[in-house]
Amino acid sequence: MNGNRTVSDILERVRESRRRKRCPNCSAVVSVRGFRGEYRWECVDCDALGIGYTSRSAALQGIQQRRG
C-alpha cells in the first residue's frame, strides 16, 4: 500500500472523513459552501447552520467542536 498503511488504516481515514461531514444535531449530511472568503455549513435535513468560517477546514472543525 502507501508506506506502512494498511487497507484498514485507509478505510478508517475515509470513515473519519465522512463522520466530520455529519450534522452535530441529527447526523445527516452537511453541505459546506464558500462565498467571497467566508464559509458556512448547512445541514440538508434539519436546517442547522454554522456561518463565518475562514476556510472549508475551519468549517469542518466548527462542526466537530459543536458536536462536543
Predicted model as a PDB file, atoms N, CA, C, CB and O in Angstrom, pLDDT in the B-factor column:
MODEL        1                                                                  
ATOM      1  N   MET A   1       0.840  -1.173   0.000  1.00 47.00           N  
ATOM      2  CA  MET A   1       0.000   0.000   0.000  1.00 47.00           C  
ATOM      3  C   MET A   1       0.890   1.242   0.000  1.00 47.00           C  
ATOM      4  CB  MET A   1      -0.959  -0.006   1.217  1.00 47.00           C  
ATOM      5  O   MET A   1       1.957   1.244  -0.614  1.00 47.00           O  
ATOM      6  N   ASN A   2       0.470   2.257   0.661  1.00 60.00           N  
ATOM      7  CA  ASN A   2       1.164   3.536   0.679  1.00 60.00           C  
ATOM      8  C   ASN A   2       2.006   3.637   1.948  1.00 60.00           C  
ATOM      9  CB  ASN A   2       0.158   4.714   0.589  1.00 60.00           C  
ATOM     10  O   ASN A   2       1.465   3.890   3.025  1.00 60.00           O  
ATOM     11  N   GLY A   3       3.329   3.442   1.837  1.00 71.00           N  
ATOM     12  CA  GLY A   3       4.155   3.448   3.044  1.00 71.00           C  
ATOM     13  C   GLY A   3       3.848   2.221   3.875  1.00 71.00           C  
ATOM     14  O   GLY A   3       3.867   1.104   3.359  1.00 71.00           O  
ATOM     15  N   ASN A   4       3.561   2.412   5.166  1.00 80.00           N  
ATOM     16  CA  ASN A   4       3.193   1.272   6.003  1.00 80.00           C  
ATOM     17  C   ASN A   4       1.719   1.304   6.378  1.00 80.00           C  
ATOM     18  CB  ASN A   4       4.045   1.246   7.260  1.00 80.00           C  
ATOM     19  O   ASN A   4       1.328   0.744   7.402  1.00 80.00           O  
ATOM     20  N   ARG A   5       0.909   1.946   5.567  1.00 83.00           N  
ATOM     21  CA  ARG A   5      -0.546   1.954   5.809  1.00 83.00           C  
ATOM     22  C   ARG A   5      -1.170   0.686   5.245  1.00 83.00           C  
ATOM     23  CB  ARG A   5      -1.211   3.210   5.173  1.00 83.00           C  
ATOM     24  O   ARG A   5      -0.789   0.202   4.179  1.00 83.00           O  
ATOM     25  N   THR A   6      -2.125   0.170   5.978  1.00 90.00           N  
ATOM     26  CA  THR A   6      -2.853  -1.000   5.504  1.00 90.00           C  
ATOM     27  C   THR A   6      -4.204  -0.557   4.951  1.00 90.00           C  
ATOM     28  CB  THR A   6      -3.036  -2.042   6.642  1.00 90.00           C  
ATOM     29  O   THR A   6      -4.592   0.603   5.088  1.00 90.00           O  
ATOM     30  N   VAL A   7      -4.898  -1.473   4.340  1.00 91.00           N  
ATOM     31  CA  VAL A   7      -6.225  -1.179   3.808  1.00 91.00           C  
ATOM     32  C   VAL A   7      -7.151  -0.735   4.934  1.00 91.00           C  
ATOM     33  CB  VAL A   7      -6.809  -2.411   3.082  1.00 91.00           C  
ATOM     34  O   VAL A   7      -7.940   0.193   4.754  1.00 91.00           O  
ATOM     35  N   SER A   8      -7.067  -1.374   6.077  1.00 90.00           N  
ATOM     36  CA  SER A   8      -7.944  -0.990   7.194  1.00 90.00           C  
ATOM     37  C   SER A   8      -7.622   0.423   7.689  1.00 90.00           C  
ATOM     38  CB  SER A   8      -7.806  -1.998   8.355  1.00 90.00           C  
ATOM     39  O   SER A   8      -8.530   1.151   8.090  1.00 90.00           O  
ATOM     40  N   ASP A   9      -6.340   0.824   7.669  1.00 89.00           N  
ATOM     41  CA  ASP A   9      -5.978   2.204   8.045  1.00 89.00           C  
ATOM     42  C   ASP A   9      -6.612   3.212   7.101  1.00 89.00           C  
ATOM     43  CB  ASP A   9      -4.451   2.382   8.048  1.00 89.00           C  
ATOM     44  O   ASP A   9      -7.150   4.229   7.539  1.00 89.00           O  
ATOM     45  N   ILE A  10      -6.548   2.934   5.822  1.00 89.00           N  
ATOM     46  CA  ILE A  10      -7.108   3.840   4.823  1.00 89.00           C  
ATOM     47  C   ILE A  10      -8.627   3.909   4.946  1.00 89.00           C  
ATOM     48  CB  ILE A  10      -6.709   3.394   3.409  1.00 89.00           C  
ATOM     49  O   ILE A  10      -9.205   4.992   4.860  1.00 89.00           O  
ATOM     50  N   LEU A  11      -9.277   2.767   5.146  1.00 89.00           N  
ATOM     51  CA  LEU A  11     -10.729   2.754   5.307  1.00 89.00           C  
ATOM     52  C   LEU A  11     -11.162   3.515   6.557  1.00 89.00           C  
ATOM     53  CB  LEU A  11     -11.239   1.318   5.369  1.00 89.00           C  
ATOM     54  O   LEU A  11     -12.197   4.180   6.548  1.00 89.00           O  
ATOM     55  N   GLU A  12     -10.379   3.422   7.629  1.00 89.00           N  
ATOM     56  CA  GLU A  12     -10.690   4.173   8.846  1.00 89.00           C  
ATOM     57  C   GLU A  12     -10.576   5.671   8.594  1.00 89.00           C  
ATOM     58  CB  GLU A  12      -9.755   3.754   9.997  1.00 89.00           C  
ATOM     59  O   GLU A  12     -11.391   6.441   9.101  1.00 89.00           O  
ATOM     60  N   ARG A  13      -9.590   6.095   7.827  1.00 86.00           N  
ATOM     61  CA  ARG A  13      -9.459   7.521   7.479  1.00 86.00           C  
ATOM     62  C   ARG A  13     -10.660   7.998   6.678  1.00 86.00           C  
ATOM     63  CB  ARG A  13      -8.165   7.770   6.680  1.00 86.00           C  
ATOM     64  O   ARG A  13     -11.142   9.111   6.883  1.00 86.00           O  
ATOM     65  N   VAL A  14     -11.147   7.156   5.763  1.00 84.00           N  
ATOM     66  CA  VAL A  14     -12.328   7.509   4.966  1.00 84.00           C  
ATOM     67  C   VAL A  14     -13.548   7.633   5.869  1.00 84.00           C  
ATOM     68  CB  VAL A  14     -12.584   6.454   3.858  1.00 84.00           C  
ATOM     69  O   VAL A  14     -14.322   8.581   5.737  1.00 84.00           O  
ATOM     70  N   ARG A  15     -13.727   6.678   6.793  1.00 82.00           N  
ATOM     71  CA  ARG A  15     -14.858   6.735   7.732  1.00 82.00           C  
ATOM     72  C   ARG A  15     -14.808   7.996   8.582  1.00 82.00           C  
ATOM     73  CB  ARG A  15     -14.867   5.498   8.637  1.00 82.00           C  
ATOM     74  O   ARG A  15     -15.831   8.651   8.788  1.00 82.00           O  
ATOM     75  N   GLU A  16     -13.620   8.338   9.079  1.00 80.00           N  
ATOM     76  CA  GLU A  16     -13.479   9.538   9.908  1.00 80.00           C  
ATOM     77  C   GLU A  16     -13.772  10.796   9.101  1.00 80.00           C  
ATOM     78  CB  GLU A  16     -12.068   9.614  10.508  1.00 80.00           C  
ATOM     79  O   GLU A  16     -14.388  11.734   9.606  1.00 80.00           O  
ATOM     80  N   SER A  17     -13.337  10.813   7.865  1.00 76.00           N  
ATOM     81  CA  SER A  17     -13.610  11.957   6.992  1.00 76.00           C  
ATOM     82  C   SER A  17     -15.110  12.134   6.788  1.00 76.00           C  
ATOM     83  CB  SER A  17     -12.908  11.782   5.635  1.00 76.00           C  
ATOM     84  O   SER A  17     -15.609  13.259   6.781  1.00 76.00           O  
ATOM     85  N   ARG A  18     -15.817  11.042   6.625  1.00 76.00           N  
ATOM     86  CA  ARG A  18     -17.271  11.116   6.452  1.00 76.00           C  
ATOM     87  C   ARG A  18     -17.967  11.536   7.732  1.00 76.00           C  
ATOM     88  CB  ARG A  18     -17.818   9.777   5.989  1.00 76.00           C  
ATOM     89  O   ARG A  18     -18.957  12.267   7.685  1.00 76.00           O  
ATOM     90  N   ARG A  19     -17.463  11.084   8.882  1.00 74.00           N  
ATOM     91  CA  ARG A  19     -18.039  11.488  10.169  1.00 74.00           C  
ATOM     92  C   ARG A  19     -17.916  12.985  10.387  1.00 74.00           C  
ATOM     93  CB  ARG A  19     -17.361  10.743  11.314  1.00 74.00           C  
ATOM     94  O   ARG A  19     -18.809  13.606  10.963  1.00 74.00           O  
ATOM     95  N   ARG A  20     -16.816  13.569   9.930  1.00 75.00           N  
ATOM     96  CA  ARG A  20     -16.607  15.007  10.111  1.00 75.00           C  
ATOM     97  C   ARG A  20     -17.614  15.821   9.318  1.00 75.00           C  
ATOM     98  CB  ARG A  20     -15.194  15.393   9.699  1.00 75.00           C  
ATOM     99  O   ARG A  20     -17.836  16.994   9.621  1.00 75.00           O  
ATOM    100  N   LYS A  21     -18.224  15.220   8.311  1.00 83.00           N  
ATOM    101  CA  LYS A  21     -19.163  15.939   7.458  1.00 83.00           C  
ATOM    102  C   LYS A  21     -20.609  15.635   7.829  1.00 83.00           C  
ATOM    103  CB  LYS A  21     -18.919  15.590   6.001  1.00 83.00           C  
ATOM    104  O   LYS A  21     -21.495  15.736   6.980  1.00 83.00           O  
ATOM    105  N   ARG A  22     -20.861  15.269   9.071  1.00 89.00           N  
ATOM    106  CA  ARG A  22     -22.206  14.968   9.559  1.00 89.00           C  
ATOM    107  C   ARG A  22     -22.686  16.061  10.494  1.00 89.00           C  
ATOM    108  CB  ARG A  22     -22.236  13.609  10.271  1.00 89.00           C  
ATOM    109  O   ARG A  22     -21.898  16.657  11.228  1.00 89.00           O  
ATOM    110  N   CYS A  23     -23.978  16.317  10.462  1.00 90.00           N  
ATOM    111  CA  CYS A  23     -24.592  17.344  11.290  1.00 90.00           C  
ATOM    112  C   CYS A  23     -24.450  16.987  12.770  1.00 90.00           C  
ATOM    113  CB  CYS A  23     -26.075  17.524  10.917  1.00 90.00           C  
ATOM    114  O   CYS A  23     -24.703  15.845  13.154  1.00 90.00           O  
ATOM    115  N   PRO A  24     -24.049  17.948  13.602  1.00 87.00           N  
ATOM    116  CA  PRO A  24     -23.939  17.671  15.038  1.00 87.00           C  
ATOM    117  C   PRO A  24     -25.293  17.500  15.714  1.00 87.00           C  
ATOM    118  CB  PRO A  24     -23.178  18.783  15.717  1.00 87.00           C  
ATOM    119  O   PRO A  24     -25.363  16.953  16.814  1.00 87.00           O  
ATOM    120  N   ASN A  25     -26.367  17.956  15.078  1.00 89.00           N  
ATOM    121  CA  ASN A  25     -27.705  17.846  15.675  1.00 89.00           C  
ATOM    122  C   ASN A  25     -28.403  16.543  15.327  1.00 89.00           C  
ATOM    123  CB  ASN A  25     -28.562  19.001  15.231  1.00 89.00           C  
ATOM    124  O   ASN A  25     -28.998  15.900  16.192  1.00 89.00           O  
ATOM    125  N   CYS A  26     -28.329  16.143  14.030  1.00 90.00           N  
ATOM    126  CA  CYS A  26     -29.123  14.982  13.611  1.00 90.00           C  
ATOM    127  C   CYS A  26     -28.324  13.919  12.859  1.00 90.00           C  
ATOM    128  CB  CYS A  26     -30.256  15.440  12.746  1.00 90.00           C  
ATOM    129  O   CYS A  26     -28.894  12.906  12.455  1.00 90.00           O  
ATOM    130  N   SER A  27     -27.043  14.117  12.665  1.00 86.00           N  
ATOM    131  CA  SER A  27     -26.145  13.175  11.975  1.00 86.00           C  
ATOM    132  C   SER A  27     -26.424  13.019  10.487  1.00 86.00           C  
ATOM    133  CB  SER A  27     -26.239  11.833  12.622  1.00 86.00           C  
ATOM    134  O   SER A  27     -25.944  12.069   9.869  1.00 86.00           O  
ATOM    135  N   ALA A  28     -27.181  13.924   9.907  1.00 90.00           N  
ATOM    136  CA  ALA A  28     -27.383  13.902   8.453  1.00 90.00           C  
ATOM    137  C   ALA A  28     -26.170  14.569   7.782  1.00 90.00           C  
ATOM    138  CB  ALA A  28     -28.728  14.637   8.052  1.00 90.00           C  
ATOM    139  O   ALA A  28     -25.287  15.094   8.461  1.00 90.00           O  
ATOM    140  N   VAL A  29     -26.141  14.540   6.485  1.00 89.00           N  
ATOM    141  CA  VAL A  29     -25.041  15.122   5.715  1.00 89.00           C  
ATOM    142  C   VAL A  29     -25.123  16.647   5.765  1.00 89.00           C  
ATOM    143  CB  VAL A  29     -25.073  14.624   4.245  1.00 89.00           C  
ATOM    144  O   VAL A  29     -26.212  17.221   5.729  1.00 89.00           O  
ATOM    145  N   VAL A  30     -23.960  17.296   5.849  1.00 91.00           N  
ATOM    146  CA  VAL A  30     -23.915  18.754   5.788  1.00 91.00           C  
ATOM    147  C   VAL A  30     -23.295  19.186   4.469  1.00 91.00           C  
ATOM    148  CB  VAL A  30     -23.119  19.335   6.982  1.00 91.00           C  
ATOM    149  O   VAL A  30     -22.502  18.463   3.867  1.00 91.00           O  
ATOM    150  N   SER A  31     -23.668  20.357   4.044  1.00 91.00           N  
ATOM    151  CA  SER A  31     -23.121  20.984   2.856  1.00 91.00           C  
ATOM    152  C   SER A  31     -22.217  22.129   3.314  1.00 91.00           C  
ATOM    153  CB  SER A  31     -24.260  21.492   1.899  1.00 91.00           C  
ATOM    154  O   SER A  31     -22.650  22.983   4.088  1.00 91.00           O  
ATOM    155  N   VAL A  32     -20.960  22.157   2.843  1.00 92.00           N  
ATOM    156  CA  VAL A  32     -20.035  23.238   3.177  1.00 92.00           C  
ATOM    157  C   VAL A  32     -19.843  24.066   1.915  1.00 92.00           C  
ATOM    158  CB  VAL A  32     -18.657  22.687   3.724  1.00 92.00           C  
ATOM    159  O   VAL A  32     -19.432  23.549   0.876  1.00 92.00           O  
ATOM    160  N   ARG A  33     -20.142  25.343   2.017  1.00 93.00           N  
ATOM    161  CA  ARG A  33     -20.043  26.238   0.865  1.00 93.00           C  
ATOM    162  C   ARG A  33     -19.303  27.511   1.247  1.00 93.00           C  
ATOM    163  CB  ARG A  33     -21.441  26.576   0.317  1.00 93.00           C  
ATOM    164  O   ARG A  33     -19.347  27.959   2.393  1.00 93.00           O  
ATOM    165  N   GLY A  34     -18.627  28.078   0.263  1.00 94.00           N  
ATOM    166  CA  GLY A  34     -17.902  29.318   0.489  1.00 94.00           C  
ATOM    167  C   GLY A  34     -18.307  30.374  -0.513  1.00 94.00           C  
ATOM    168  O   GLY A  34     -18.652  30.066  -1.654  1.00 94.00           O  
ATOM    169  N   PHE A  35     -18.262  31.628  -0.078  1.00 92.00           N  
ATOM    170  CA  PHE A  35     -18.570  32.763  -0.951  1.00 92.00           C  
ATOM    171  C   PHE A  35     -17.739  33.947  -0.495  1.00 92.00           C  
ATOM    172  CB  PHE A  35     -20.099  33.108  -0.932  1.00 92.00           C  
ATOM    173  O   PHE A  35     -17.866  34.397   0.644  1.00 92.00           O  
ATOM    174  N   ARG A  36     -16.900  34.445  -1.368  1.00 91.00           N  
ATOM    175  CA  ARG A  36     -16.047  35.604  -1.097  1.00 91.00           C  
ATOM    176  C   ARG A  36     -15.236  35.477   0.194  1.00 91.00           C  
ATOM    177  CB  ARG A  36     -16.891  36.845  -1.031  1.00 91.00           C  
ATOM    178  O   ARG A  36     -15.154  36.411   0.992  1.00 91.00           O  
ATOM    179  N   GLY A  37     -14.649  34.310   0.374  1.00 90.00           N  
ATOM    180  CA  GLY A  37     -13.762  34.104   1.517  1.00 90.00           C  
ATOM    181  C   GLY A  37     -14.429  33.746   2.823  1.00 90.00           C  
ATOM    182  O   GLY A  37     -13.747  33.614   3.840  1.00 90.00           O  
ATOM    183  N   GLU A  38     -15.752  33.584   2.831  1.00 95.00           N  
ATOM    184  CA  GLU A  38     -16.453  33.183   4.047  1.00 95.00           C  
ATOM    185  C   GLU A  38     -17.151  31.854   3.784  1.00 95.00           C  
ATOM    186  CB  GLU A  38     -17.476  34.277   4.501  1.00 95.00           C  
ATOM    187  O   GLU A  38     -17.858  31.697   2.788  1.00 95.00           O  
ATOM    188  N   TYR A  39     -16.947  30.910   4.679  1.00 96.00           N  
ATOM    189  CA  TYR A  39     -17.521  29.579   4.520  1.00 96.00           C  
ATOM    190  C   TYR A  39     -18.598  29.333   5.562  1.00 96.00           C  
ATOM    191  CB  TYR A  39     -16.433  28.508   4.621  1.00 96.00           C  
ATOM    192  O   TYR A  39     -18.591  29.916   6.646  1.00 96.00           O  
ATOM    193  N   ARG A  40     -19.521  28.456   5.205  1.00 94.00           N  
ATOM    194  CA  ARG A  40     -20.579  28.065   6.130  1.00 94.00           C  
ATOM    195  C   ARG A  40     -20.928  26.612   5.879  1.00 94.00           C  
ATOM    196  CB  ARG A  40     -21.833  28.971   5.975  1.00 94.00           C  
ATOM    197  O   ARG A  40     -20.678  26.075   4.800  1.00 94.00           O  
ATOM    198  N   TRP A  41     -21.504  25.990   6.879  1.00 93.00           N  
ATOM    199  CA  TRP A  41     -22.032  24.641   6.695  1.00 93.00           C  
ATOM    200  C   TRP A  41     -23.517  24.682   6.988  1.00 93.00           C  
ATOM    201  CB  TRP A  41     -21.303  23.602   7.612  1.00 93.00           C  
ATOM    202  O   TRP A  41     -23.987  25.465   7.814  1.00 93.00           O  
ATOM    203  N   GLU A  42     -24.252  23.816   6.290  1.00 94.00           N  
ATOM    204  CA  GLU A  42     -25.701  23.748   6.460  1.00 94.00           C  
ATOM    205  C   GLU A  42     -26.139  22.296   6.356  1.00 94.00           C  
ATOM    206  CB  GLU A  42     -26.435  24.626   5.403  1.00 94.00           C  
ATOM    207  O   GLU A  42     -25.736  21.582   5.437  1.00 94.00           O  
ATOM    208  N   CYS A  43     -26.961  21.864   7.293  1.00 93.00           N  
ATOM    209  CA  CYS A  43     -27.497  20.507   7.268  1.00 93.00           C  
ATOM    210  C   CYS A  43     -28.567  20.411   6.189  1.00 93.00           C  
ATOM    211  CB  CYS A  43     -28.073  20.110   8.653  1.00 93.00           C  
ATOM    212  O   CYS A  43     -29.412  21.296   6.056  1.00 93.00           O  
ATOM    213  N   VAL A  44     -28.521  19.326   5.421  1.00 90.00           N  
ATOM    214  CA  VAL A  44     -29.521  19.167   4.362  1.00 90.00           C  
ATOM    215  C   VAL A  44     -30.837  18.623   4.902  1.00 90.00           C  
ATOM    216  CB  VAL A  44     -28.991  18.246   3.274  1.00 90.00           C  
ATOM    217  O   VAL A  44     -31.838  18.598   4.186  1.00 90.00           O  
ATOM    218  N   ASP A  45     -30.841  18.185   6.166  1.00 91.00           N  
ATOM    219  CA  ASP A  45     -32.046  17.575   6.727  1.00 91.00           C  
ATOM    220  C   ASP A  45     -32.748  18.469   7.745  1.00 91.00           C  
ATOM    221  CB  ASP A  45     -31.698  16.258   7.373  1.00 91.00           C  
ATOM    222  O   ASP A  45     -33.953  18.694   7.640  1.00 91.00           O  
ATOM    223  N   CYS A  46     -32.004  18.984   8.736  1.00 92.00           N  
ATOM    224  CA  CYS A  46     -32.666  19.709   9.836  1.00 92.00           C  
ATOM    225  C   CYS A  46     -32.439  21.219   9.788  1.00 92.00           C  
ATOM    226  CB  CYS A  46     -32.176  19.178  11.166  1.00 92.00           C  
ATOM    227  O   CYS A  46     -32.871  21.928  10.697  1.00 92.00           O  
ATOM    228  N   ASP A  47     -31.785  21.720   8.770  1.00 85.00           N  
ATOM    229  CA  ASP A  47     -31.547  23.155   8.579  1.00 85.00           C  
ATOM    230  C   ASP A  47     -30.660  23.791   9.643  1.00 85.00           C  
ATOM    231  CB  ASP A  47     -32.852  23.873   8.548  1.00 85.00           C  
ATOM    232  O   ASP A  47     -30.707  25.008   9.823  1.00 85.00           O  
ATOM    233  N   ALA A  48     -29.851  23.001  10.355  1.00 91.00           N  
ATOM    234  CA  ALA A  48     -28.849  23.573  11.260  1.00 91.00           C  
ATOM    235  C   ALA A  48     -27.833  24.320  10.406  1.00 91.00           C  
ATOM    236  CB  ALA A  48     -28.151  22.460  12.140  1.00 91.00           C  
ATOM    237  O   ALA A  48     -27.606  23.965   9.250  1.00 91.00           O  
ATOM    238  N   LEU A  49     -27.220  25.358  10.979  1.00 93.00           N  
ATOM    239  CA  LEU A  49     -26.363  26.232  10.192  1.00 93.00           C  
ATOM    240  C   LEU A  49     -25.179  26.714  11.028  1.00 93.00           C  
ATOM    241  CB  LEU A  49     -27.162  27.428   9.655  1.00 93.00           C  
ATOM    242  O   LEU A  49     -25.326  27.024  12.210  1.00 93.00           O  
ATOM    243  N   GLY A  50     -24.013  26.773  10.403  1.00 93.00           N  
ATOM    244  CA  GLY A  50     -22.825  27.363  11.026  1.00 93.00           C  
ATOM    245  C   GLY A  50     -22.227  28.341  10.032  1.00 93.00           C  
ATOM    246  O   GLY A  50     -21.967  27.967   8.888  1.00 93.00           O  
ATOM    247  N   ILE A  51     -22.005  29.575  10.434  1.00 94.00           N  
ATOM    248  CA  ILE A  51     -21.531  30.599   9.496  1.00 94.00           C  
ATOM    249  C   ILE A  51     -20.282  31.296  10.029  1.00 94.00           C  
ATOM    250  CB  ILE A  51     -22.635  31.632   9.227  1.00 94.00           C  
ATOM    251  O   ILE A  51     -19.958  31.214  11.213  1.00 94.00           O  
ATOM    252  N   GLY A  52     -19.581  31.995   9.105  1.00 94.00           N  
ATOM    253  CA  GLY A  52     -18.472  32.850   9.490  1.00 94.00           C  
ATOM    254  C   GLY A  52     -17.116  32.177   9.574  1.00 94.00           C  
ATOM    255  O   GLY A  52     -16.250  32.650  10.310  1.00 94.00           O  
ATOM    256  N   TYR A  53     -16.903  31.103   8.855  1.00 95.00           N  
ATOM    257  CA  TYR A  53     -15.616  30.415   8.887  1.00 95.00           C  
ATOM    258  C   TYR A  53     -14.721  30.936   7.765  1.00 95.00           C  
ATOM    259  CB  TYR A  53     -15.808  28.884   8.762  1.00 95.00           C  
ATOM    260  O   TYR A  53     -15.206  31.323   6.701  1.00 95.00           O  
ATOM    261  N   THR A  54     -13.412  30.942   8.013  1.00 95.00           N  
ATOM    262  CA  THR A  54     -12.470  31.489   7.038  1.00 95.00           C  
ATOM    263  C   THR A  54     -12.018  30.479   5.996  1.00 95.00           C  
ATOM    264  CB  THR A  54     -11.272  32.031   7.746  1.00 95.00           C  
ATOM    265  O   THR A  54     -11.439  30.861   4.979  1.00 95.00           O  
ATOM    266  N   SER A  55     -12.274  29.193   6.232  1.00 94.00           N  
ATOM    267  CA  SER A  55     -11.882  28.159   5.276  1.00 94.00           C  
ATOM    268  C   SER A  55     -12.806  26.954   5.416  1.00 94.00           C  
ATOM    269  CB  SER A  55     -10.403  27.740   5.488  1.00 94.00           C  
ATOM    270  O   SER A  55     -13.565  26.838   6.378  1.00 94.00           O  
ATOM    271  N   ARG A  56     -12.723  26.062   4.434  1.00 91.00           N  
ATOM    272  CA  ARG A  56     -13.514  24.832   4.465  1.00 91.00           C  
ATOM    273  C   ARG A  56     -13.105  23.976   5.673  1.00 91.00           C  
ATOM    274  CB  ARG A  56     -13.335  24.033   3.141  1.00 91.00           C  
ATOM    275  O   ARG A  56     -13.954  23.406   6.358  1.00 91.00           O  
ATOM    276  N   SER A  57     -11.805  23.896   5.918  1.00 90.00           N  
ATOM    277  CA  SER A  57     -11.347  23.081   7.043  1.00 90.00           C  
ATOM    278  C   SER A  57     -11.785  23.689   8.375  1.00 90.00           C  
ATOM    279  CB  SER A  57      -9.820  22.933   7.006  1.00 90.00           C  
ATOM    280  O   SER A  57     -12.071  22.955   9.321  1.00 90.00           O  
ATOM    281  N   ALA A  58     -11.840  25.010   8.459  1.00 93.00           N  
ATOM    282  CA  ALA A  58     -12.334  25.655   9.681  1.00 93.00           C  
ATOM    283  C   ALA A  58     -13.813  25.345   9.898  1.00 93.00           C  
ATOM    284  CB  ALA A  58     -12.117  27.179   9.612  1.00 93.00           C  
ATOM    285  O   ALA A  58     -14.252  25.161  11.033  1.00 93.00           O  
ATOM    286  N   ALA A  59     -14.572  25.288   8.819  1.00 92.00           N  
ATOM    287  CA  ALA A  59     -15.995  24.935   8.934  1.00 92.00           C  
ATOM    288  C   ALA A  59     -16.151  23.503   9.430  1.00 92.00           C  
ATOM    289  CB  ALA A  59     -16.713  25.108   7.574  1.00 92.00           C  
ATOM    290  O   ALA A  59     -17.009  23.230  10.270  1.00 92.00           O  
ATOM    291  N   LEU A  60     -15.333  22.590   8.922  1.00 89.00           N  
ATOM    292  CA  LEU A  60     -15.390  21.198   9.379  1.00 89.00           C  
ATOM    293  C   LEU A  60     -14.980  21.094  10.844  1.00 89.00           C  
ATOM    294  CB  LEU A  60     -14.482  20.306   8.509  1.00 89.00           C  
ATOM    295  O   LEU A  60     -15.559  20.304  11.590  1.00 89.00           O  
ATOM    296  N   GLN A  61     -13.995  21.875  11.266  1.00 90.00           N  
ATOM    297  CA  GLN A  61     -13.601  21.888  12.675  1.00 90.00           C  
ATOM    298  C   GLN A  61     -14.723  22.456  13.544  1.00 90.00           C  
ATOM    299  CB  GLN A  61     -12.311  22.708  12.867  1.00 90.00           C  
ATOM    300  O   GLN A  61     -14.924  22.010  14.673  1.00 90.00           O  
ATOM    301  N   GLY A  62     -15.446  23.433  13.021  1.00 91.00           N  
ATOM    302  CA  GLY A  62     -16.584  24.007  13.740  1.00 91.00           C  
ATOM    303  C   GLY A  62     -17.660  22.964  13.993  1.00 91.00           C  
ATOM    304  O   GLY A  62     -18.279  22.947  15.057  1.00 91.00           O  
ATOM    305  N   ILE A  63     -17.881  22.096  13.016  1.00 90.00           N  
ATOM    306  CA  ILE A  63     -18.862  21.001  13.181  1.00 90.00           C  
ATOM    307  C   ILE A  63     -18.403  20.081  14.305  1.00 90.00           C  
ATOM    308  CB  ILE A  63     -19.039  20.190  11.848  1.00 90.00           C  
ATOM    309  O   ILE A  63     -19.200  19.713  15.168  1.00 90.00           O  
ATOM    310  N   GLN A  64     -17.127  19.707  14.303  1.00 86.00           N  
ATOM    311  CA  GLN A  64     -16.598  18.813  15.332  1.00 86.00           C  
ATOM    312  C   GLN A  64     -16.690  19.448  16.710  1.00 86.00           C  
ATOM    313  CB  GLN A  64     -15.149  18.444  15.023  1.00 86.00           C  
ATOM    314  O   GLN A  64     -17.049  18.773  17.675  1.00 86.00           O  
ATOM    315  N   GLN A  65     -16.374  20.726  16.819  1.00 88.00           N  
ATOM    316  CA  GLN A  65     -16.418  21.400  18.124  1.00 88.00           C  
ATOM    317  C   GLN A  65     -17.849  21.498  18.635  1.00 88.00           C  
ATOM    318  CB  GLN A  65     -15.795  22.806  18.030  1.00 88.00           C  
ATOM    319  O   GLN A  65     -18.094  21.383  19.836  1.00 88.00           O  
ATOM    320  N   ARG A  66     -18.775  21.706  17.739  1.00 85.00           N  
ATOM    321  CA  ARG A  66     -20.167  21.787  18.155  1.00 85.00           C  
ATOM    322  C   ARG A  66     -20.695  20.446  18.636  1.00 85.00           C  
ATOM    323  CB  ARG A  66     -21.020  22.297  17.018  1.00 85.00           C  
ATOM    324  O   ARG A  66     -21.573  20.372  19.495  1.00 85.00           O  
ATOM    325  N   ARG A  67     -20.137  19.389  18.059  1.00 75.00           N  
ATOM    326  CA  ARG A  67     -20.526  18.037  18.461  1.00 75.00           C  
ATOM    327  C   ARG A  67     -20.074  17.749  19.883  1.00 75.00           C  
ATOM    328  CB  ARG A  67     -19.939  16.998  17.500  1.00 75.00           C  
ATOM    329  O   ARG A  67     -20.731  16.995  20.601  1.00 75.00           O  
ATOM    330  N   GLY A  68     -18.966  18.339  20.294  1.00 68.00           N  
ATOM    331  CA  GLY A  68     -18.529  18.206  21.673  1.00 68.00           C  
ATOM    332  C   GLY A  68     -17.462  17.242  21.921  1.00 68.00           C  
ATOM    333  O   GLY A  68     -17.037  17.072  23.064  1.00 68.00           O  
TER     334      GLY A  68                                                      
ENDMDL                                                                          
END                                                                             
